[in-house]
Amino acid sequence: MTIYFLRHASAGERLSDAAKDGKRPLDSTGSADAVRMGALLAALEVRLDAIYSSPLKRAAQTASLAANEMGFEEKIQIEAALAPGGSYAAFERLIDRDLGAIMVVGHNPTLSQFLGRMLGGVQIELRKAGLARVELGRGGASLEWVLTPKLARLLASMP
């Protein structure tokens, strides 16, 4: 199984009211980064069986923009396990669906903690719109690569 971990893209400053913060949309930089990550995945000919997103607006928008660029036509599934503070046990149930390739879109520190725990305690900090590819097999998980938004911008600018 292949799992792509995508942290939500930039959505401006955090709001003190949690209810309002959950509805905070992507800013223009975040929208561009989400589209760019989707375009890079499309260029890599990534095909996904499912996309799971946190219910918060900025994550759902990131998932939607990336999915559109990839030509992903299925419904993005909203999962509370990917919301801030989600439990690793709920995340494990989410990925235990025996699919070939999925993408999970969420928030830090939770998403980076899930990624690190899956990799046996390695500490990886995903930046906003950061993307990691993990191969999960019988022998455990292995990190294939991590892509930062800055590197994605550089790659996108190359002829």
SVG drawing of the C-alpha trace seen along z (x, -y; Angstrom):
<svg xmlns="http://www.w3.org/2000/svg" viewBox="-18 -36 32 45">
<polyline fill="none" stroke="black" stroke-width="0.4" points="0.0,0.0 1.2,-3.5 0.2,-6.4 0.7,-10.0 0.7,-12.4 -0.3,-15.9 -0.3,-18.7 -2.9,-21.4 -1.6,-24.4 -1.2,-27.9 -4.4,-29.5 -3.1,-32.6 -3.0,-33.3 -4.7,-30.9 -7.9,-32.3 -8.4,-32.2 -12.0,-31.0 -11.8,-27.3 -15.1,-27.2 -14.1,-30.1 -10.6,-28.6 -12.1,-25.4 -13.7,-27.4 -10.5,-29.3 -9.9,-28.9 -6.7,-28.7 -5.0,-31.9 -3.7,-32.6 -0.3,-31.0 -1.9,-28.0 -4.2,-27.5 -1.3,-27.8 0.8,-25.3 -2.1,-22.8 -2.6,-23.0 1.2,-22.6 1.4,-19.5 -1.5,-18.0 0.1,-18.8 3.4,-17.2 1.5,-14.0 -0.2,-14.0 3.2,-14.4 4.4,-11.4 1.3,-9.5 0.1,-8.8 -3.3,-7.1 -5.2,-7.0 -7.9,-4.7 -9.1,-7.1 -8.4,-10.5 -9.2,-11.2 -9.3,-14.7 -9.7,-16.3 -13.1,-18.0 -11.5,-21.5 -12.0,-23.7 -8.3,-24.4 -7.6,-20.6 -10.6,-19.8 -9.7,-22.7 -6.1,-21.4 -7.4,-17.9 -9.9,-19.1 -7.4,-21.3 -4.8,-18.6 -7.4,-16.0 -8.6,-18.2 -5.1,-18.5 -4.6,-14.8 -7.9,-14.1 -9.2,-12.2 -12.9,-11.8 -14.1,-10.0 -15.5,-11.7 -13.0,-12.9 -13.9,-11.2 -14.0,-13.4 -12.4,-11.7 -12.4,-12.9 -9.3,-10.9 -7.4,-13.5 -8.6,-16.5 -6.3,-18.2 -5.8,-15.9 -7.0,-12.8 -5.9,-9.5 -3.4,-7.2 -5.7,-4.2 -8.4,-5.9 -5.8,-6.6 -4.7,-3.0 -8.3,-1.9 -8.5,-4.4 -5.5,-2.9 -6.5,0.7 -8.8,0.8 -6.5,2.8 -6.3,0.2 -3.4,-0.2 -2.7,-4.0 -4.3,-6.6 -3.7,-10.2 -4.4,-11.6 -4.7,-15.3 -4.5,-16.9 -2.8,-19.1 0.3,-19.4 1.4,-18.3 -1.0,-15.3 -0.1,-14.4 3.6,-14.5 3.2,-12.5 1.2,-9.8 3.9,-9.7 6.7,-9.4 5.0,-6.8 4.3,-4.7 8.0,-4.9 9.1,-3.7 9.6,-6.9 11.4,-9.0 10.6,-12.7 9.5,-14.3 8.0,-17.8 5.8,-18.3 5.6,-22.0 2.3,-23.5 1.5,-21.8 4.4,-19.3 4.0,-15.9 5.5,-12.5 5.2,-9.1 5.3,-6.0 5.3,-2.4 3.5,-0.1 4.1,3.6 4.3,6.7 7.7,5.7 6.5,2.3 6.7,-1.2 9.4,-2.9 9.7,-6.5 10.1,-6.9 10.4,-10.7 9.4,-14.0 8.6,-17.1 8.5,-20.6 6.5,-23.4 9.7,-25.3 11.2,-22.3 7.9,-21.9 8.0,-25.5 11.5,-25.0 10.5,-21.8 7.5,-23.5 9.6,-26.4 12.0,-24.1 11.4,-23.6"/>
</svg>
